[in-house]
Amino acid sequence: MGVFVFLPLILPLTAWPVARLAEQHLHPRTATRLLTVLAVVLALCSTVCLALVMVVGTAQLPGNPLPDGWSDPEVRAAVPYDEIVGKAAIPALCAVVVACARTMRRHGRVRRQAHQALAGLRGTEVAVLPDAVPYAYALPPGGRRGGGPASRGAGRGRVVVTTALLDRLRPAERRALFAHERAHLAARHDRFLLAVQLAARANPFLRPLRTAVAYTAERWADEEAARTIGSRRTVARAIGTAALVSRGTPLPTLAGLAAPGPVPRRVAALLGPAPAVHDWPPVFTAVGLAAWGAAAGTAVSAMSSANAAVTMVLILHAATPL
């Protein structure tokens, strides 16, 4: 395997340029999908290679449950500086697993609590809460199915908004708010946000992509809301008003009108012309070159991790006593 086993750990750096440029030059729908795919693939590749290195480190520990042959010099020679990086990979991979598990657990807990809190309300797509704190967010469908009111409420997505926020918006701005949140539900933006959140937990080098997707997902919903109500300026006013009074969303993986993302940039984008739709950015542009660079880095990462995995399996198979 040589040094190739380490490449997927640092190749997420190749996606940094496109993470920044995609926010500015790509249609937000294209940017969200592109950056999410890049983040997920790069995170999986780096985690696979980290696990392979951890196997070498674990095999060196006294009393480990692995076959004795896995600590042979031939196996350890497959990883450069095996004594150092092999043992360092053990706590690193444990930290990745714990961080991802905590993110998933918190995400599931907040969604369950939100659905349970709405169980007693009338079963419509919009849930208006009599709360003095202004906020709104899109609550995606839950995984529970059944006959109880909590199960029925968890089976579909709902727009959650408080009376405090509605009181601060004009009628046209309320329509923009509902169109924005419905766009989040229709496109299942929570899945994109959760995917990049987990990817950033798996590899810290992917945090710029997480930040970028949090912004582009909101911009995607902004554009859908502007198309639905027919006024980009009204959506911009609704965002600005909600940002001034709202406390945001209860979880980064849930989407809302006022968070996340730099609100002034979103308002400025809505006050300008609608972005052009491209499935892939033109090659001879800055964002096009950045996208191809990130795609190349992702391809190299995938090939490196696949090669490392196959090589390690063959080496361990040969070293395992019959």
Contacts in CASP RR format, 6 or more apart in sequence:
PFRMAT RR
TARGET T0000
AUTHOR 0000-0000-0000
METHOD contacts of the structure
MODEL  1
MGVFVFLPLILPLTAWPVARLAEQHLHPRTATRLLTVLAVVLALCSTVCL
ALVMVVGTAQLPGNPLPDGWSDPEVRAAVPYDEIVGKAAIPALCAVVVAC
ARTMRRHGRVRRQAHQALAGLRGTEVAVLPDAVPYAYALPPGGRRGGGPA
SRGAGRGRVVVTTALLDRLRPAERRALFAHERAHLAARHDRFLLAVQLAA
RANPFLRPLRTAVAYTAERWADEEAARTIGSRRTVARAIGTAALVSRGTP
LPTLAGLAAPGPVPRRVAALLGPAPAVHDWPPVFTAVGLAAWGAAAGTAV
SAMSSANAAVTMVLILHAATPL
1 52 0 8 1.000
1 78 0 8 1.000
1 79 0 8 1.000
1 307 0 8 1.000
1 308 0 8 1.000
1 311 0 8 1.000
1 312 0 8 1.000
2 78 0 8 1.000
2 79 0 8 1.000
2 80 0 8 1.000
3 80 0 8 1.000
4 304 0 8 1.000
4 307 0 8 1.000
4 308 0 8 1.000
5 49 0 8 1.000
5 52 0 8 1.000
5 53 0 8 1.000
5 78 0 8 1.000
5 79 0 8 1.000
5 304 0 8 1.000
5 308 0 8 1.000
6 49 0 8 1.000
6 80 0 8 1.000
6 85 0 8 1.000
7 49 0 8 1.000
7 300 0 8 1.000
7 301 0 8 1.000
7 304 0 8 1.000
8 42 0 8 1.000
8 45 0 8 1.000
8 46 0 8 1.000
8 48 0 8 1.000
8 49 0 8 1.000
8 301 0 8 1.000
8 304 0 8 1.000
8 305 0 8 1.000
9 46 0 8 1.000
9 49 0 8 1.000
9 50 0 8 1.000
9 203 0 8 1.000
10 205 0 8 1.000
11 42 0 8 1.000
11 45 0 8 1.000
11 46 0 8 1.000
11 297 0 8 1.000
11 298 0 8 1.000
11 300 0 8 1.000
11 301 0 8 1.000
11 304 0 8 1.000
12 39 0 8 1.000
12 42 0 8 1.000
12 43 0 8 1.000
12 46 0 8 1.000
12 203 0 8 1.000
12 205 0 8 1.000
12 206 0 8 1.000
12 209 0 8 1.000
12 301 0 8 1.000
13 205 0 8 1.000
14 293 0 8 1.000
14 294 0 8 1.000
14 296 0 8 1.000
14 297 0 8 1.000
14 298 0 8 1.000
15 35 0 8 1.000
15 38 0 8 1.000
15 39 0 8 1.000
15 42 0 8 1.000
15 206 0 8 1.000
15 208 0 8 1.000
15 209 0 8 1.000
15 294 0 8 1.000
15 297 0 8 1.000
15 298 0 8 1.000
16 208 0 8 1.000
17 290 0 8 1.000
17 293 0 8 1.000
17 294 0 8 1.000
18 34 0 8 1.000
18 35 0 8 1.000
18 38 0 8 1.000
18 287 0 8 1.000
18 288 0 8 1.000
18 290 0 8 1.000
18 291 0 8 1.000
18 293 0 8 1.000
18 294 0 8 1.000
19 35 0 8 1.000
19 208 0 8 1.000
19 209 0 8 1.000
19 211 0 8 1.000
19 212 0 8 1.000
20 208 0 8 1.000
20 212 0 8 1.000
21 286 0 8 1.000
21 287 0 8 1.000
21 288 0 8 1.000
21 290 0 8 1.000
22 30 0 8 1.000
22 31 0 8 1.000
22 34 0 8 1.000
22 35 0 8 1.000
22 212 0 8 1.000
22 216 0 8 1.000
22 281 0 8 1.000
22 287 0 8 1.000
22 290 0 8 1.000
22 291 0 8 1.000
23 31 0 8 1.000
23 212 0 8 1.000
23 215 0 8 1.000
23 216 0 8 1.000
23 219 0 8 1.000
24 287 0 8 1.000
25 281 0 8 1.000
25 285 0 8 1.000
25 286 0 8 1.000
25 287 0 8 1.000
26 34 0 8 1.000
26 216 0 8 1.000
26 275 0 8 1.000
26 278 0 8 1.000
26 281 0 8 1.000
26 287 0 8 1.000
27 223 0 8 1.000
27 275 0 8 1.000
27 276 0 8 1.000
27 277 0 8 1.000
27 278 0 8 1.000
28 216 0 8 1.000
28 217 0 8 1.000
28 218 0 8 1.000
28 219 0 8 1.000
28 220 0 8 1.000
28 222 0 8 1.000
28 223 0 8 1.000
28 275 0 8 1.000
29 187 0 8 1.000
29 220 0 8 1.000
29 223 0 8 1.000
29 277 0 8 1.000
30 277 0 8 1.000
30 278 0 8 1.000
30 279 0 8 1.000
30 280 0 8 1.000
30 281 0 8 1.000
31 212 0 8 1.000
31 213 0 8 1.000
31 216 0 8 1.000
31 219 0 8 1.000
32 189 0 8 1.000
32 192 0 8 1.000
32 213 0 8 1.000
32 216 0 8 1.000
32 217 0 8 1.000
32 220 0 8 1.000
33 192 0 8 1.000
34 291 0 8 1.000
35 196 0 8 1.000
35 209 0 8 1.000
35 212 0 8 1.000
35 213 0 8 1.000
35 216 0 8 1.000
36 192 0 8 1.000
36 195 0 8 1.000
36 196 0 8 1.000
36 209 0 8 1.000
36 213 0 8 1.000
38 209 0 8 1.000
38 294 0 8 1.000
38 295 0 8 1.000
38 298 0 8 1.000
39 195 0 8 1.000
39 196 0 8 1.000
39 199 0 8 1.000
39 200 0 8 1.000
39 206 0 8 1.000
39 209 0 8 1.000
39 210 0 8 1.000
39 213 0 8 1.000
40 195 0 8 1.000
40 196 0 8 1.000
40 199 0 8 1.000
41 298 0 8 1.000
41 301 0 8 1.000
41 302 0 8 1.000
42 199 0 8 1.000
42 203 0 8 1.000
42 206 0 8 1.000
42 298 0 8 1.000
42 301 0 8 1.000
43 198 0 8 1.000
43 199 0 8 1.000
43 200 0 8 1.000
43 202 0 8 1.000
43 203 0 8 1.000
43 206 0 8 1.000
44 202 0 8 1.000
44 305 0 8 1.000
45 298 0 8 1.000
45 301 0 8 1.000
45 302 0 8 1.000
45 304 0 8 1.000
45 305 0 8 1.000
46 202 0 8 1.000
46 203 0 8 1.000
46 301 0 8 1.000
46 305 0 8 1.000
47 93 0 8 1.000
47 96 0 8 1.000
47 202 0 8 1.000
47 203 0 8 1.000
48 305 0 8 1.000
48 308 0 8 1.000
48 309 0 8 1.000
49 304 0 8 1.000
49 305 0 8 1.000
49 308 0 8 1.000
50 89 0 8 1.000
50 92 0 8 1.000
50 93 0 8 1.000
50 96 0 8 1.000
51 89 0 8 1.000
51 93 0 8 1.000
52 79 0 8 1.000
52 308 0 8 1.000
52 309 0 8 1.000
52 312 0 8 1.000
53 79 0 8 1.000
53 85 0 8 1.000
53 86 0 8 1.000
53 89 0 8 1.000
54 86 0 8 1.000
54 89 0 8 1.000
54 90 0 8 1.000
54 92 0 8 1.000
54 93 0 8 1.000
55 66 0 8 1.000
55 70 0 8 1.000
55 312 0 8 1.000
55 316 0 8 1.000
56 70 0 8 1.000
56 75 0 8 1.000
56 76 0 8 1.000
56 78 0 8 1.000
56 79 0 8 1.000
56 82 0 8 1.000
56 86 0 8 1.000
56 89 0 8 1.000
57 82 0 8 1.000
57 86 0 8 1.000
57 87 0 8 1.000
57 89 0 8 1.000
57 90 0 8 1.000
58 64 0 8 1.000
58 66 0 8 1.000
58 90 0 8 1.000
59 66 0 8 1.000
59 69 0 8 1.000
59 70 0 8 1.000
59 71 0 8 1.000
59 75 0 8 1.000
59 76 0 8 1.000
60 71 0 8 1.000
60 76 0 8 1.000
60 82 0 8 1.000
60 83 0 8 1.000
60 86 0 8 1.000
60 87 0 8 1.000
61 87 0 8 1.000
64 71 0 8 1.000
67 319 0 8 1.000
67 320 0 8 1.000
67 321 0 8 1.000
68 321 0 8 1.000
69 75 0 8 1.000
69 319 0 8 1.000
69 320 0 8 1.000
69 321 0 8 1.000
70 316 0 8 1.000
70 319 0 8 1.000
70 320 0 8 1.000
72 319 0 8 1.000
74 315 0 8 1.000
74 318 0 8 1.000
74 319 0 8 1.000
75 315 0 8 1.000
75 316 0 8 1.000
75 319 0 8 1.000
76 82 0 8 1.000
76 83 0 8 1.000
78 311 0 8 1.000
78 312 0 8 1.000
78 315 0 8 1.000
79 85 0 8 1.000
79 86 0 8 1.000
96 201 0 8 1.000
96 202 0 8 1.000
99 201 0 8 1.000
99 202 0 8 1.000
100 198 0 8 1.000
100 201 0 8 1.000
100 202 0 8 1.000
103 194 0 8 1.000
103 197 0 8 1.000
103 198 0 8 1.000
103 201 0 8 1.000
104 198 0 8 1.000
106 251 0 8 1.000
107 194 0 8 1.000
107 197 0 8 1.000
107 251 0 8 1.000
107 253 0 8 1.000
110 250 0 8 1.000
110 251 0 8 1.000
110 254 0 8 1.000
111 139 0 8 1.000
111 140 0 8 1.000
111 142 0 8 1.000
111 251 0 8 1.000
111 254 0 8 1.000
112 142 0 8 1.000
112 154 0 8 1.000
114 139 0 8 1.000
114 160 0 8 1.000
114 250 0 8 1.000
115 139 0 8 1.000
115 142 0 8 1.000
115 144 0 8 1.000
115 150 0 8 1.000
115 153 0 8 1.000
115 154 0 8 1.000
116 150 0 8 1.000
118 127 0 8 1.000
118 139 0 8 1.000
118 153 0 8 1.000
118 158 0 8 1.000
118 160 0 8 1.000
119 149 0 8 1.000
119 150 0 8 1.000
119 153 0 8 1.000
120 149 0 8 1.000
121 127 0 8 1.000
121 129 0 8 1.000
123 152 0 8 1.000
123 153 0 8 1.000
124 158 0 8 1.000
125 156 0 8 1.000
125 157 0 8 1.000
125 158 0 8 1.000
125 159 0 8 1.000
125 182 0 8 1.000
126 158 0 8 1.000
126 159 0 8 1.000
126 161 0 8 1.000
126 178 0 8 1.000
127 139 0 8 1.000
127 158 0 8 1.000
127 159 0 8 1.000
127 160 0 8 1.000
127 161 0 8 1.000
128 161 0 8 1.000
128 162 0 8 1.000
128 163 0 8 1.000
128 166 0 8 1.000
129 160 0 8 1.000
129 161 0 8 1.000
129 162 0 8 1.000
129 163 0 8 1.000
130 162 0 8 1.000
130 163 0 8 1.000
131 162 0 8 1.000
131 163 0 8 1.000
131 164 0 8 1.000
132 162 0 8 1.000
132 164 0 8 1.000
133 162 0 8 1.000
133 164 0 8 1.000
133 247 0 8 1.000
134 162 0 8 1.000
134 164 0 8 1.000
134 165 0 8 1.000
134 168 0 8 1.000
134 242 0 8 1.000
134 245 0 8 1.000
134 246 0 8 1.000
134 247 0 8 1.000
135 160 0 8 1.000
135 161 0 8 1.000
135 162 0 8 1.000
135 164 0 8 1.000
135 165 0 8 1.000
135 246 0 8 1.000
135 247 0 8 1.000
135 248 0 8 1.000
135 249 0 8 1.000
135 258 0 8 1.000
136 159 0 8 1.000
136 160 0 8 1.000
136 161 0 8 1.000
136 162 0 8 1.000
136 165 0 8 1.000
136 177 0 8 1.000
136 181 0 8 1.000
136 242 0 8 1.000
136 246 0 8 1.000
136 256 0 8 1.000
136 257 0 8 1.000
136 258 0 8 1.000
137 160 0 8 1.000
137 181 0 8 1.000
137 248 0 8 1.000
137 249 0 8 1.000
137 250 0 8 1.000
137 254 0 8 1.000
137 255 0 8 1.000
137 256 0 8 1.000
137 257 0 8 1.000
138 157 0 8 1.000
138 158 0 8 1.000
138 159 0 8 1.000
138 160 0 8 1.000
138 181 0 8 1.000
138 182 0 8 1.000
138 184 0 8 1.000
138 185 0 8 1.000
138 189 0 8 1.000
138 190 0 8 1.000
138 254 0 8 1.000
138 255 0 8 1.000
138 256 0 8 1.000
139 157 0 8 1.000
139 158 0 8 1.000
139 159 0 8 1.000
139 160 0 8 1.000
139 254 0 8 1.000
140 157 0 8 1.000
140 185 0 8 1.000
140 188 0 8 1.000
140 190 0 8 1.000
140 191 0 8 1.000
140 254 0 8 1.000
141 154 0 8 1.000
141 155 0 8 1.000
141 156 0 8 1.000
141 157 0 8 1.000
142 154 0 8 1.000
142 155 0 8 1.000
142 157 0 8 1.000
143 154 0 8 1.000
143 155 0 8 1.000
144 150 0 8 1.000
144 151 0 8 1.000
144 154 0 8 1.000
144 155 0 8 1.000
145 151 0 8 1.000
145 154 0 8 1.000
145 155 0 8 1.000
146 152 0 8 1.000
157 185 0 8 1.000
158 185 0 8 1.000
159 178 0 8 1.000
159 181 0 8 1.000
159 182 0 8 1.000
159 185 0 8 1.000
161 177 0 8 1.000
161 178 0 8 1.000
161 181 0 8 1.000
164 245 0 8 1.000
165 177 0 8 1.000
165 242 0 8 1.000
165 245 0 8 1.000
165 246 0 8 1.000
166 174 0 8 1.000
166 177 0 8 1.000
168 241 0 8 1.000
168 242 0 8 1.000
168 245 0 8 1.000
169 177 0 8 1.000
169 238 0 8 1.000
169 241 0 8 1.000
169 242 0 8 1.000
170 237 0 8 1.000
172 229 0 8 1.000
172 231 0 8 1.000
172 234 0 8 1.000
172 238 0 8 1.000
173 234 0 8 1.000
173 237 0 8 1.000
173 238 0 8 1.000
173 241 0 8 1.000
174 238 0 8 1.000
175 229 0 8 1.000
175 234 0 8 1.000
176 225 0 8 1.000
176 226 0 8 1.000
176 229 0 8 1.000
176 231 0 8 1.000
176 234 0 8 1.000
176 235 0 8 1.000
176 237 0 8 1.000
176 238 0 8 1.000
176 239 0 8 1.000
177 238 0 8 1.000
177 242 0 8 1.000
177 257 0 8 1.000
179 224 0 8 1.000
179 225 0 8 1.000
179 228 0 8 1.000
179 229 0 8 1.000
179 235 0 8 1.000
180 221 0 8 1.000
180 222 0 8 1.000
180 224 0 8 1.000
180 225 0 8 1.000
180 235 0 8 1.000
180 238 0 8 1.000
180 239 0 8 1.000
180 256 0 8 1.000
180 257 0 8 1.000
181 221 0 8 1.000
181 255 0 8 1.000
181 256 0 8 1.000
181 257 0 8 1.000
182 228 0 8 1.000
183 189 0 8 1.000
183 220 0 8 1.000
183 221 0 8 1.000
183 224 0 8 1.000
183 225 0 8 1.000
183 228 0 8 1.000
184 190 0 8 1.000
184 217 0 8 1.000
184 221 0 8 1.000
184 255 0 8 1.000
184 256 0 8 1.000
186 224 0 8 1.000
187 220 0 8 1.000
187 221 0 8 1.000
187 224 0 8 1.000
189 217 0 8 1.000
189 220 0 8 1.000
189 221 0 8 1.000
189 255 0 8 1.000
190 253 0 8 1.000
190 254 0 8 1.000
190 255 0 8 1.000
192 213 0 8 1.000
192 217 0 8 1.000
193 213 0 8 1.000
193 214 0 8 1.000
193 217 0 8 1.000
193 252 0 8 1.000
193 253 0 8 1.000
193 254 0 8 1.000
193 255 0 8 1.000
194 253 0 8 1.000
196 206 0 8 1.000
196 209 0 8 1.000
196 210 0 8 1.000
196 213 0 8 1.000
196 214 0 8 1.000
197 210 0 8 1.000
197 252 0 8 1.000
197 253 0 8 1.000
199 206 0 8 1.000
199 209 0 8 1.000
199 210 0 8 1.000
200 206 0 8 1.000
200 207 0 8 1.000
200 209 0 8 1.000
200 210 0 8 1.000
214 252 0 8 1.000
214 260 0 8 1.000
214 261 0 8 1.000
215 260 0 8 1.000
215 261 0 8 1.000
215 262 0 8 1.000
215 265 0 8 1.000
215 266 0 8 1.000
217 255 0 8 1.000
218 255 0 8 1.000
218 256 0 8 1.000
218 259 0 8 1.000
218 260 0 8 1.000
218 261 0 8 1.000
218 266 0 8 1.000
219 266 0 8 1.000
219 269 0 8 1.000
221 255 0 8 1.000
221 256 0 8 1.000
221 257 0 8 1.000
222 235 0 8 1.000
222 239 0 8 1.000
222 266 0 8 1.000
222 269 0 8 1.000
222 270 0 8 1.000
223 274 0 8 1.000
223 275 0 8 1.000
225 235 0 8 1.000
226 232 0 8 1.000
226 234 0 8 1.000
226 235 0 8 1.000
226 270 0 8 1.000
226 274 0 8 1.000
227 274 0 8 1.000
229 235 0 8 1.000
232 270 0 8 1.000
232 271 0 8 1.000
232 272 0 8 1.000
232 274 0 8 1.000
233 270 0 8 1.000
233 271 0 8 1.000
235 270 0 8 1.000
236 266 0 8 1.000
236 267 0 8 1.000
236 270 0 8 1.000
236 271 0 8 1.000
238 257 0 8 1.000
239 257 0 8 1.000
239 258 0 8 1.000
239 263 0 8 1.000
239 266 0 8 1.000
239 267 0 8 1.000
239 270 0 8 1.000
240 258 0 8 1.000
240 263 0 8 1.000
240 267 0 8 1.000
242 257 0 8 1.000
242 258 0 8 1.000
243 258 0 8 1.000
243 259 0 8 1.000
243 263 0 8 1.000
246 257 0 8 1.000
246 258 0 8 1.000
246 259 0 8 1.000
248 256 0 8 1.000
248 258 0 8 1.000
248 259 0 8 1.000
249 255 0 8 1.000
249 256 0 8 1.000
249 259 0 8 1.000
249 260 0 8 1.000
252 260 0 8 1.000
269 275 0 8 1.000
280 288 0 8 1.000
280 291 0 8 1.000
281 287 0 8 1.000
281 288 0 8 1.000
281 291 0 8 1.000
282 288 0 8 1.000
283 289 0 8 1.000
283 292 0 8 1.000
END
